[in-house]
Amino acid sequence: MSQPNTTPAWRTSSYSDGGGCVETALDTSGVLVRDSKVVSGPIHTYDRRAWTIFAEAIKFSH
């Protein structure tokens, strides 16, 4: 039996300038966030509900 793919599908914001942004991925534990320039660095995990509230607040602040 094969193991499921456990590598997160990272995505970068469409507003990224190609170097100074964060990447996000969905995981069973929540939303993963890492620095796009240091992909082997720390990964922060946020509750999905909290992340959604944060993202909506940013969207409407611009």
C-alpha positions, 0 to 999 in steps of 0.5 A, a space after each residue: 500500500 502506498 503512502 499518501 503525499 504529505 508534501 504541502 502544496 505551497 502557494 505564493 500570493 499573486 501580489 508577491 514581487 518575486 522575493 519578499 513574500 510568504 507562502 501558505 499551504 493547507 494542512 490537516 492541522 491548519 494553515 501553514 506559513 513560511 518565508 518564501 526566501 527561506 523555504 527550509 526555515 521555520 513553518 508557522 501553523 495557524 488555525 483555519 478560522 483565525 487565518 480566514 479572519 486575518 486574510 479578510 481583514 487584510 483584503 478589506 484594508 487596502 
